[in-house]
Amino acid sequence: MIRTFTPTDAMIERMARIRKELSPEREVVIAVNVPEVRGTLFTASDVQKVLDSQAKLKEKLPPSSMVSYTNSEIKAIFPIMEELELVRFAGIAWNYHDETIYIAKKKFESQYQSRTGEKWKNNGLWVLEEDVEYSGNWNELFDKYSKADFVSSHIISKSFTPPLAVKSSRKFQERYVLEDEHDKIGYVMQTEEHLVKYS
């Protein structure tokens, strides 16, 4: 499952690449958080910009792989979210991950059954944010950790300066995208690999 809100062209290309690299028995779910107007915090103009970027998903990815939800929908299913909502750009979908993942998963299961006539055989679920990049083959990564959770820990934000860029792989440098077209230096979240095995 890849969670997205304002996908850039580079992010959409990455999603398409993940679909291409994965073996046929693996499903790719694109969980799209559809925006809503929230007074001056998120105006109608802001909403339209996000909707325009989300519309590009349909040009590169099949509709059968997409599920969408709104913050209002999350609050309707989990009323406690009304009290917990934080004042942030994307609202509760990005503040409270588990509830959102649950809703997206249930929607995909329903769509899958309608499309195939069978129940989705869920043998595990990976959840990625839209801006996560991996320079290797995604299918090989998932195969390697199919019996464990893959968790990033000790996350440190670092400026993507030339010295740090030199330490990254050529593929990563080619795919790295600045958050804003006017930015001179972006940042990366440097992580360690940590495995949690379940018995």
Salt bridges, closest charged atoms under 4 A:
ASP9 OD1 - LYS56 NZ 3.31
GLU21 OE2 - ARG17 NH1 3.11
GLU27 OE1 - ARG115 NH2 3.95
GLU73 OE2 - LYS107 NZ 2.76
GLU82 OE2 - LYS75 NZ 3.73
GLU85 OE2 - ARG38 NH2 3.15
GLU85 OE1 - LYS75 NZ 2.90
GLU109 OE2 - LYS105 NZ 2.68
GLU109 OE1 - LYS106 NZ 3.72
GLU129 OE2 - ARG3 NH1 3.37
GLU129 OE2 - HIS97 ND1 3.85
GLU133 OE2 - ARG14 NE 3.42
GLU133 OE1 - ARG17 NH2 2.65
GLU133 OE2 - ARG175 NE 3.90
ASP143 OD1 - ARG26 NH1 3.01
GLU174 OE2 - ARG170 NH1 2.52
